[in-house]
Structure formats: C-alpha cells, structure tokens
Amino acid sequence: MITLSTKQLDLTLRPGTIDDVPLLHAFIHEMMVFEKLPFHASEADLREALFGPQPAAHTLLAFDAATAQPVGYIVYFYNFSTMLGKRGLWLEDLYVKPEYRGKGVGKALMTYLKTFAAEQGCGRFEWMVLDWNEDAIGFYKGFGAQMLDEWRVCRVVIE
C-alpha cells in the first residue's frame, strides 16, 4: 500500500485484486458514461483480462485515506518502442470520481505513475485523450504532456 498526499487529502493507493472486479467494473462504467462511449466488458471479461493466467494490464485503486472510500483507479500496461529500444508505460484509464476532482487526486496519480515508469526503465509514458474533453486536455498539458497532432490512432476491431 502506498500513501500519497495532495493539498486537500491523503490517499492510499494499492494494486487491484480479483475481489475488486465489481468496483473496477463500476468505475469503468462511470467513465464510459462520462466519455459517451459504449461499454461492453463484463465483470467476467475484466476478471480474465486483468487477473487471469496472462494479465493484459495492471490496476491501481485510490482511496480517501480518512474514509477508506474509493476515489479513482488507473489501468496501465507496458508497450515497446523500437525507436528507443525500451519499453514504455501506456495509461489506458485514469478516472477520478467527480466529487474528488479538483483536489489533486489526478495529479497525484499521474505523478506516481510517471515516477513508477522511470523506476521501471521506461522511455515513454503515454496515453490518449478525447479531443472534446477540454478539461482533461488542460490537465494533461499542465502536467507537461505534449499533444502529438502528427500521429493518428488506427484501429481494427476484432470480433
């Protein structure tokens, strides 16, 4: 368990466990509703993908240290850059419950993950943001992120 402090509250951060799947599922659903995106993953899908024999990603859960209430989560995984010859850290999800936004939780989580990536020898720490989410874009720019306009996301959906 890791303790992080913001100017307004103390947080505890811990890796998610298989017992946290219902909480993770609820958090992801909340985020998808906010982002106006379809949500198809079941709890069984998350259990297998995150805690099965070959986990695809890692999770961290953040809690208000004073109340033990869950306040947010992170999902991340490693990727690889042939240009750098190093692995990178990809942030798939960062979500903070609305009532905890503006209290430094997101910044504390991003700072923790950036430090973690450096400790793991990663050459990059990357993620995507929706182009309409001006609050998130401003937050990420304030964190020092560069917006890479020259790169386009390509996707093939496998059914």
MODELLER restraints for C-alpha pairs under 7 A, 6 or more apart:
rsr = mdl.restraints
at = mdl.atoms
rsr.add(forms.Gaussian(group=physical.xy_distance, feature=features.Distance(at['CA:1:A'], at['CA:12:A']), mean=6.56, stdev=0.5))
rsr.add(forms.Gaussian(group=physical.xy_distance, feature=features.Distance(at['CA:1:A'], at['CA:13:A']), mean=5.78, stdev=0.5))
rsr.add(forms.Gaussian(group=physical.xy_distance, feature=features.Distance(at['CA:1:A'], at['CA:14:A']), mean=4.87, stdev=0.5))
rsr.add(forms.Gaussian(group=physical.xy_distance, feature=features.Distance(at['CA:2:A'], at['CA:12:A']), mean=5.53, stdev=0.5))
rsr.add(forms.Gaussian(group=physical.xy_distance, feature=features.Distance(at['CA:2:A'], at['CA:13:A']), mean=4.97, stdev=0.5))
rsr.add(forms.Gaussian(group=physical.xy_distance, feature=features.Distance(at['CA:2:A'], at['CA:14:A']), mean=6.29, stdev=0.5))
rsr.add(forms.Gaussian(group=physical.xy_distance, feature=features.Distance(at['CA:3:A'], at['CA:11:A']), mean=5.65, stdev=0.5))
rsr.add(forms.Gaussian(group=physical.xy_distance, feature=features.Distance(at['CA:3:A'], at['CA:12:A']), mean=4.54, stdev=0.5))
rsr.add(forms.Gaussian(group=physical.xy_distance, feature=features.Distance(at['CA:3:A'], at['CA:13:A']), mean=6.21, stdev=0.5))
rsr.add(forms.Gaussian(group=physical.xy_distance, feature=features.Distance(at['CA:4:A'], at['CA:10:A']), mean=5.90, stdev=0.5))
rsr.add(forms.Gaussian(group=physical.xy_distance, feature=features.Distance(at['CA:4:A'], at['CA:11:A']), mean=5.01, stdev=0.5))
rsr.add(forms.Gaussian(group=physical.xy_distance, feature=features.Distance(at['CA:4:A'], at['CA:12:A']), mean=6.18, stdev=0.5))
rsr.add(forms.Gaussian(group=physical.xy_distance, feature=features.Distance(at['CA:4:A'], at['CA:108:A']), mean=6.77, stdev=0.5))
rsr.add(forms.Gaussian(group=physical.xy_distance, feature=features.Distance(at['CA:5:A'], at['CA:11:A']), mean=5.92, stdev=0.5))
rsr.add(forms.Gaussian(group=physical.xy_distance, feature=features.Distance(at['CA:6:A'], at['CA:104:A']), mean=5.41, stdev=0.5))
rsr.add(forms.Gaussian(group=physical.xy_distance, feature=features.Distance(at['CA:6:A'], at['CA:105:A']), mean=6.77, stdev=0.5))
rsr.add(forms.Gaussian(group=physical.xy_distance, feature=features.Distance(at['CA:6:A'], at['CA:108:A']), mean=6.72, stdev=0.5))
rsr.add(forms.Gaussian(group=physical.xy_distance, feature=features.Distance(at['CA:7:A'], at['CA:104:A']), mean=6.95, stdev=0.5))
rsr.add(forms.Gaussian(group=physical.xy_distance, feature=features.Distance(at['CA:8:A'], at['CA:103:A']), mean=5.78, stdev=0.5))
rsr.add(forms.Gaussian(group=physical.xy_distance, feature=features.Distance(at['CA:10:A'], at['CA:64:A']), mean=6.25, stdev=0.5))
rsr.add(forms.Gaussian(group=physical.xy_distance, feature=features.Distance(at['CA:10:A'], at['CA:65:A']), mean=5.39, stdev=0.5))
rsr.add(forms.Gaussian(group=physical.xy_distance, feature=features.Distance(at['CA:11:A'], at['CA:62:A']), mean=6.36, stdev=0.5))
rsr.add(forms.Gaussian(group=physical.xy_distance, feature=features.Distance(at['CA:11:A'], at['CA:63:A']), mean=5.46, stdev=0.5))
rsr.add(forms.Gaussian(group=physical.xy_distance, feature=features.Distance(at['CA:11:A'], at['CA:64:A']), mean=4.86, stdev=0.5))
rsr.add(forms.Gaussian(group=physical.xy_distance, feature=features.Distance(at['CA:11:A'], at['CA:65:A']), mean=4.85, stdev=0.5))
rsr.add(forms.Gaussian(group=physical.xy_distance, feature=features.Distance(at['CA:12:A'], at['CA:62:A']), mean=5.71, stdev=0.5))
rsr.add(forms.Gaussian(group=physical.xy_distance, feature=features.Distance(at['CA:12:A'], at['CA:63:A']), mean=5.19, stdev=0.5))
rsr.add(forms.Gaussian(group=physical.xy_distance, feature=features.Distance(at['CA:12:A'], at['CA:64:A']), mean=6.53, stdev=0.5))
rsr.add(forms.Gaussian(group=physical.xy_distance, feature=features.Distance(at['CA:12:A'], at['CA:65:A']), mean=5.55, stdev=0.5))
rsr.add(forms.Gaussian(group=physical.xy_distance, feature=features.Distance(at['CA:13:A'], at['CA:60:A']), mean=6.46, stdev=0.5))
rsr.add(forms.Gaussian(group=physical.xy_distance, feature=features.Distance(at['CA:13:A'], at['CA:61:A']), mean=5.56, stdev=0.5))
rsr.add(forms.Gaussian(group=physical.xy_distance, feature=features.Distance(at['CA:13:A'], at['CA:62:A']), mean=4.56, stdev=0.5))
rsr.add(forms.Gaussian(group=physical.xy_distance, feature=features.Distance(at['CA:13:A'], at['CA:63:A']), mean=6.41, stdev=0.5))
rsr.add(forms.Gaussian(group=physical.xy_distance, feature=features.Distance(at['CA:14:A'], at['CA:60:A']), mean=5.44, stdev=0.5))
rsr.add(forms.Gaussian(group=physical.xy_distance, feature=features.Distance(at['CA:14:A'], at['CA:61:A']), mean=5.50, stdev=0.5))
rsr.add(forms.Gaussian(group=physical.xy_distance, feature=features.Distance(at['CA:14:A'], at['CA:62:A']), mean=6.81, stdev=0.5))
rsr.add(forms.Gaussian(group=physical.xy_distance, feature=features.Distance(at['CA:15:A'], at['CA:59:A']), mean=5.59, stdev=0.5))
rsr.add(forms.Gaussian(group=physical.xy_distance, feature=features.Distance(at['CA:15:A'], at['CA:60:A']), mean=4.32, stdev=0.5))
rsr.add(forms.Gaussian(group=physical.xy_distance, feature=features.Distance(at['CA:15:A'], at['CA:61:A']), mean=6.12, stdev=0.5))
rsr.add(forms.Gaussian(group=physical.xy_distance, feature=features.Distance(at['CA:16:A'], at['CA:59:A']), mean=5.15, stdev=0.5))
rsr.add(forms.Gaussian(group=physical.xy_distance, feature=features.Distance(at['CA:16:A'], at['CA:60:A']), mean=5.34, stdev=0.5))
rsr.add(forms.Gaussian(group=physical.xy_distance, feature=features.Distance(at['CA:16:A'], at['CA:61:A']), mean=5.92, stdev=0.5))
rsr.add(forms.Gaussian(group=physical.xy_distance, feature=features.Distance(at['CA:18:A'], at['CA:47:A']), mean=6.29, stdev=0.5))
rsr.add(forms.Gaussian(group=physical.xy_distance, feature=features.Distance(at['CA:18:A'], at['CA:51:A']), mean=6.01, stdev=0.5))
rsr.add(forms.Gaussian(group=physical.xy_distance, feature=features.Distance(at['CA:21:A'], at['CA:43:A']), mean=6.20, stdev=0.5))
rsr.add(forms.Gaussian(group=physical.xy_distance, feature=features.Distance(at['CA:21:A'], at['CA:46:A']), mean=6.74, stdev=0.5))
rsr.add(forms.Gaussian(group=physical.xy_distance, feature=features.Distance(at['CA:21:A'], at['CA:47:A']), mean=6.25, stdev=0.5))
rsr.add(forms.Gaussian(group=physical.xy_distance, feature=features.Distance(at['CA:22:A'], at['CA:43:A']), mean=6.45, stdev=0.5))
rsr.add(forms.Gaussian(group=physical.xy_distance, feature=features.Distance(at['CA:25:A'], at['CA:43:A']), mean=6.10, stdev=0.5))
rsr.add(forms.Gaussian(group=physical.xy_distance, feature=features.Distance(at['CA:29:A'], at['CA:39:A']), mean=6.64, stdev=0.5))
rsr.add(forms.Gaussian(group=physical.xy_distance, feature=features.Distance(at['CA:31:A'], at['CA:95:A']), mean=6.59, stdev=0.5))
rsr.add(forms.Gaussian(group=physical.xy_distance, feature=features.Distance(at['CA:32:A'], at['CA:38:A']), mean=6.57, stdev=0.5))
rsr.add(forms.Gaussian(group=physical.xy_distance, feature=features.Distance(at['CA:32:A'], at['CA:39:A']), mean=6.27, stdev=0.5))
rsr.add(forms.Gaussian(group=physical.xy_distance, feature=features.Distance(at['CA:49:A'], at['CA:55:A']), mean=5.49, stdev=0.5))
rsr.add(forms.Gaussian(group=physical.xy_distance, feature=features.Distance(at['CA:49:A'], at['CA:56:A']), mean=5.59, stdev=0.5))
rsr.add(forms.Gaussian(group=physical.xy_distance, feature=features.Distance(at['CA:50:A'], at['CA:56:A']), mean=5.83, stdev=0.5))
rsr.add(forms.Gaussian(group=physical.xy_distance, feature=features.Distance(at['CA:50:A'], at['CA:57:A']), mean=5.74, stdev=0.5))
rsr.add(forms.Gaussian(group=physical.xy_distance, feature=features.Distance(at['CA:50:A'], at['CA:58:A']), mean=6.57, stdev=0.5))
rsr.add(forms.Gaussian(group=physical.xy_distance, feature=features.Distance(at['CA:57:A'], at['CA:75:A']), mean=6.56, stdev=0.5))
rsr.add(forms.Gaussian(group=physical.xy_distance, feature=features.Distance(at['CA:57:A'], at['CA:76:A']), mean=5.61, stdev=0.5))
rsr.add(forms.Gaussian(group=physical.xy_distance, feature=features.Distance(at['CA:57:A'], at['CA:77:A']), mean=4.66, stdev=0.5))
rsr.add(forms.Gaussian(group=physical.xy_distance, feature=features.Distance(at['CA:58:A'], at['CA:75:A']), mean=5.61, stdev=0.5))
rsr.add(forms.Gaussian(group=physical.xy_distance, feature=features.Distance(at['CA:58:A'], at['CA:76:A']), mean=5.38, stdev=0.5))
rsr.add(forms.Gaussian(group=physical.xy_distance, feature=features.Distance(at['CA:58:A'], at['CA:77:A']), mean=6.06, stdev=0.5))
rsr.add(forms.Gaussian(group=physical.xy_distance, feature=features.Distance(at['CA:59:A'], at['CA:74:A']), mean=5.55, stdev=0.5))
rsr.add(forms.Gaussian(group=physical.xy_distance, feature=features.Distance(at['CA:59:A'], at['CA:75:A']), mean=4.53, stdev=0.5))
rsr.add(forms.Gaussian(group=physical.xy_distance, feature=features.Distance(at['CA:59:A'], at['CA:76:A']), mean=6.50, stdev=0.5))
rsr.add(forms.Gaussian(group=physical.xy_distance, feature=features.Distance(at['CA:60:A'], at['CA:73:A']), mean=5.60, stdev=0.5))
rsr.add(forms.Gaussian(group=physical.xy_distance, feature=features.Distance(at['CA:60:A'], at['CA:74:A']), mean=5.13, stdev=0.5))
rsr.add(forms.Gaussian(group=physical.xy_distance, feature=features.Distance(at['CA:60:A'], at['CA:75:A']), mean=6.61, stdev=0.5))
rsr.add(forms.Gaussian(group=physical.xy_distance, feature=features.Distance(at['CA:61:A'], at['CA:72:A']), mean=6.07, stdev=0.5))
rsr.add(forms.Gaussian(group=physical.xy_distance, feature=features.Distance(at['CA:61:A'], at['CA:73:A']), mean=4.45, stdev=0.5))
rsr.add(forms.Gaussian(group=physical.xy_distance, feature=features.Distance(at['CA:61:A'], at['CA:74:A']), mean=6.54, stdev=0.5))
rsr.add(forms.Gaussian(group=physical.xy_distance, feature=features.Distance(at['CA:62:A'], at['CA:70:A']), mean=5.90, stdev=0.5))
rsr.add(forms.Gaussian(group=physical.xy_distance, feature=features.Distance(at['CA:62:A'], at['CA:71:A']), mean=5.62, stdev=0.5))
rsr.add(forms.Gaussian(group=physical.xy_distance, feature=features.Distance(at['CA:62:A'], at['CA:72:A']), mean=5.15, stdev=0.5))
rsr.add(forms.Gaussian(group=physical.xy_distance, feature=features.Distance(at['CA:62:A'], at['CA:73:A']), mean=5.76, stdev=0.5))
rsr.add(forms.Gaussian(group=physical.xy_distance, feature=features.Distance(at['CA:63:A'], at['CA:69:A']), mean=5.33, stdev=0.5))
rsr.add(forms.Gaussian(group=physical.xy_distance, feature=features.Distance(at['CA:63:A'], at['CA:70:A']), mean=4.26, stdev=0.5))
rsr.add(forms.Gaussian(group=physical.xy_distance, feature=features.Distance(at['CA:63:A'], at['CA:71:A']), mean=5.23, stdev=0.5))
rsr.add(forms.Gaussian(group=physical.xy_distance, feature=features.Distance(at['CA:64:A'], at['CA:70:A']), mean=6.40, stdev=0.5))
rsr.add(forms.Gaussian(group=physical.xy_distance, feature=features.Distance(at['CA:64:A'], at['CA:71:A']), mean=6.37, stdev=0.5))
rsr.add(forms.Gaussian(group=physical.xy_distance, feature=features.Distance(at['CA:71:A'], at['CA:96:A']), mean=5.80, stdev=0.5))
rsr.add(forms.Gaussian(group=physical.xy_distance, feature=features.Distance(at['CA:71:A'], at['CA:97:A']), mean=5.47, stdev=0.5))
rsr.add(forms.Gaussian(group=physical.xy_distance, feature=features.Distance(at['CA:71:A'], at['CA:100:A']), mean=6.62, stdev=0.5))
rsr.add(forms.Gaussian(group=physical.xy_distance, feature=features.Distance(at['CA:72:A'], at['CA:95:A']), mean=5.23, stdev=0.5))
rsr.add(forms.Gaussian(group=physical.xy_distance, feature=features.Distance(at['CA:72:A'], at['CA:96:A']), mean=4.21, stdev=0.5))
rsr.add(forms.Gaussian(group=physical.xy_distance, feature=features.Distance(at['CA:72:A'], at['CA:97:A']), mean=5.85, stdev=0.5))
rsr.add(forms.Gaussian(group=physical.xy_distance, feature=features.Distance(at['CA:73:A'], at['CA:94:A']), mean=5.97, stdev=0.5))
rsr.add(forms.Gaussian(group=physical.xy_distance, feature=features.Distance(at['CA:73:A'], at['CA:95:A']), mean=5.50, stdev=0.5))
rsr.add(forms.Gaussian(group=physical.xy_distance, feature=features.Distance(at['CA:73:A'], at['CA:96:A']), mean=6.79, stdev=0.5))
rsr.add(forms.Gaussian(group=physical.xy_distance, feature=features.Distance(at['CA:74:A'], at['CA:93:A']), mean=5.31, stdev=0.5))
rsr.add(forms.Gaussian(group=physical.xy_distance, feature=features.Distance(at['CA:74:A'], at['CA:94:A']), mean=4.70, stdev=0.5))
rsr.add(forms.Gaussian(group=physical.xy_distance, feature=features.Distance(at['CA:74:A'], at['CA:95:A']), mean=6.66, stdev=0.5))
rsr.add(forms.Gaussian(group=physical.xy_distance, feature=features.Distance(at['CA:75:A'], at['CA:91:A']), mean=6.21, stdev=0.5))
rsr.add(forms.Gaussian(group=physical.xy_distance, feature=features.Distance(at['CA:75:A'], at['CA:92:A']), mean=5.39, stdev=0.5))
rsr.add(forms.Gaussian(group=physical.xy_distance, feature=features.Distance(at['CA:75:A'], at['CA:93:A']), mean=5.00, stdev=0.5))
rsr.add(forms.Gaussian(group=physical.xy_distance, feature=features.Distance(at['CA:75:A'], at['CA:94:A']), mean=6.86, stdev=0.5))
rsr.add(forms.Gaussian(group=physical.xy_distance, feature=features.Distance(at['CA:76:A'], at['CA:89:A']), mean=6.85, stdev=0.5))
rsr.add(forms.Gaussian(group=physical.xy_distance, feature=features.Distance(at['CA:76:A'], at['CA:90:A']), mean=5.50, stdev=0.5))
rsr.add(forms.Gaussian(group=physical.xy_distance, feature=features.Distance(at['CA:76:A'], at['CA:91:A']), mean=4.48, stdev=0.5))
rsr.add(forms.Gaussian(group=physical.xy_distance, feature=features.Distance(at['CA:76:A'], at['CA:92:A']), mean=5.30, stdev=0.5))
rsr.add(forms.Gaussian(group=physical.xy_distance, feature=features.Distance(at['CA:77:A'], at['CA:89:A']), mean=5.89, stdev=0.5))
rsr.add(forms.Gaussian(group=physical.xy_distance, feature=features.Distance(at['CA:77:A'], at['CA:90:A']), mean=5.37, stdev=0.5))
rsr.add(forms.Gaussian(group=physical.xy_distance, feature=features.Distance(at['CA:77:A'], at['CA:91:A']), mean=6.80, stdev=0.5))
rsr.add(forms.Gaussian(group=physical.xy_distance, feature=features.Distance(at['CA:78:A'], at['CA:87:A']), mean=6.41, stdev=0.5))
rsr.add(forms.Gaussian(group=physical.xy_distance, feature=features.Distance(at['CA:78:A'], at['CA:88:A']), mean=5.55, stdev=0.5))
rsr.add(forms.Gaussian(group=physical.xy_distance, feature=features.Distance(at['CA:78:A'], at['CA:89:A']), mean=4.67, stdev=0.5))
rsr.add(forms.Gaussian(group=physical.xy_distance, feature=features.Distance(at['CA:78:A'], at['CA:90:A']), mean=5.91, stdev=0.5))
rsr.add(forms.Gaussian(group=physical.xy_distance, feature=features.Distance(at['CA:79:A'], at['CA:87:A']), mean=5.46, stdev=0.5))
rsr.add(forms.Gaussian(group=physical.xy_distance, feature=features.Distance(at['CA:79:A'], at['CA:88:A']), mean=5.06, stdev=0.5))
rsr.add(forms.Gaussian(group=physical.xy_distance, feature=features.Distance(at['CA:79:A'], at['CA:89:A']), mean=6.12, stdev=0.5))
rsr.add(forms.Gaussian(group=physical.xy_distance, feature=features.Distance(at['CA:79:A'], at['CA:90:A']), mean=6.59, stdev=0.5))
rsr.add(forms.Gaussian(group=physical.xy_distance, feature=features.Distance(at['CA:80:A'], at['CA:86:A']), mean=5.96, stdev=0.5))
rsr.add(forms.Gaussian(group=physical.xy_distance, feature=features.Distance(at['CA:80:A'], at['CA:87:A']), mean=4.03, stdev=0.5))
rsr.add(forms.Gaussian(group=physical.xy_distance, feature=features.Distance(at['CA:80:A'], at['CA:88:A']), mean=5.49, stdev=0.5))
rsr.add(forms.Gaussian(group=physical.xy_distance, feature=features.Distance(at['CA:81:A'], at['CA:87:A']), mean=5.91, stdev=0.5))
rsr.add(forms.Gaussian(group=physical.xy_distance, feature=features.Distance(at['CA:81:A'], at['CA:88:A']), mean=6.81, stdev=0.5))
rsr.add(forms.Gaussian(group=physical.xy_distance, feature=features.Distance(at['CA:84:A'], at['CA:123:A']), mean=6.70, stdev=0.5))
rsr.add(forms.Gaussian(group=physical.xy_distance, feature=features.Distance(at['CA:86:A'], at['CA:122:A']), mean=6.13, stdev=0.5))
rsr.add(forms.Gaussian(group=physical.xy_distance, feature=features.Distance(at['CA:86:A'], at['CA:123:A']), mean=5.71, stdev=0.5))
rsr.add(forms.Gaussian(group=physical.xy_distance, feature=features.Distance(at['CA:87:A'], at['CA:122:A']), mean=5.19, stdev=0.5))
rsr.add(forms.Gaussian(group=physical.xy_distance, feature=features.Distance(at['CA:87:A'], at['CA:123:A']), mean=6.30, stdev=0.5))
rsr.add(forms.Gaussian(group=physical.xy_distance, feature=features.Distance(at['CA:88:A'], at['CA:122:A']), mean=4.62, stdev=0.5))
rsr.add(forms.Gaussian(group=physical.xy_distance, feature=features.Distance(at['CA:88:A'], at['CA:123:A']), mean=5.45, stdev=0.5))
rsr.add(forms.Gaussian(group=physical.xy_distance, feature=features.Distance(at['CA:88:A'], at['CA:124:A']), mean=4.68, stdev=0.5))
rsr.add(forms.Gaussian(group=physical.xy_distance, feature=features.Distance(at['CA:88:A'], at['CA:125:A']), mean=5.90, stdev=0.5))
rsr.add(forms.Gaussian(group=physical.xy_distance, feature=features.Distance(at['CA:89:A'], at['CA:117:A']), mean=6.12, stdev=0.5))
rsr.add(forms.Gaussian(group=physical.xy_distance, feature=features.Distance(at['CA:89:A'], at['CA:122:A']), mean=6.43, stdev=0.5))
rsr.add(forms.Gaussian(group=physical.xy_distance, feature=features.Distance(at['CA:89:A'], at['CA:124:A']), mean=6.20, stdev=0.5))
rsr.add(forms.Gaussian(group=physical.xy_distance, feature=features.Distance(at['CA:89:A'], at['CA:125:A']), mean=4.83, stdev=0.5))
rsr.add(forms.Gaussian(group=physical.xy_distance, feature=features.Distance(at['CA:89:A'], at['CA:126:A']), mean=6.42, stdev=0.5))
rsr.add(forms.Gaussian(group=physical.xy_distance, feature=features.Distance(at['CA:90:A'], at['CA:125:A']), mean=5.94, stdev=0.5))
rsr.add(forms.Gaussian(group=physical.xy_distance, feature=features.Distance(at['CA:90:A'], at['CA:126:A']), mean=5.04, stdev=0.5))
rsr.add(forms.Gaussian(group=physical.xy_distance, feature=features.Distance(at['CA:90:A'], at['CA:127:A']), mean=5.71, stdev=0.5))
rsr.add(forms.Gaussian(group=physical.xy_distance, feature=features.Distance(at['CA:91:A'], at['CA:126:A']), mean=6.14, stdev=0.5))
rsr.add(forms.Gaussian(group=physical.xy_distance, feature=features.Distance(at['CA:91:A'], at['CA:127:A']), mean=5.01, stdev=0.5))
rsr.add(forms.Gaussian(group=physical.xy_distance, feature=features.Distance(at['CA:92:A'], at['CA:127:A']), mean=6.37, stdev=0.5))
rsr.add(forms.Gaussian(group=physical.xy_distance, feature=features.Distance(at['CA:96:A'], at['CA:106:A']), mean=6.66, stdev=0.5))
rsr.add(forms.Gaussian(group=physical.xy_distance, feature=features.Distance(at['CA:114:A'], at['CA:125:A']), mean=6.63, stdev=0.5))
rsr.add(forms.Gaussian(group=physical.xy_distance, feature=features.Distance(at['CA:117:A'], at['CA:125:A']), mean=6.72, stdev=0.5))
rsr.add(forms.Gaussian(group=physical.xy_distance, feature=features.Distance(at['CA:129:A'], at['CA:137:A']), mean=6.89, stdev=0.5))
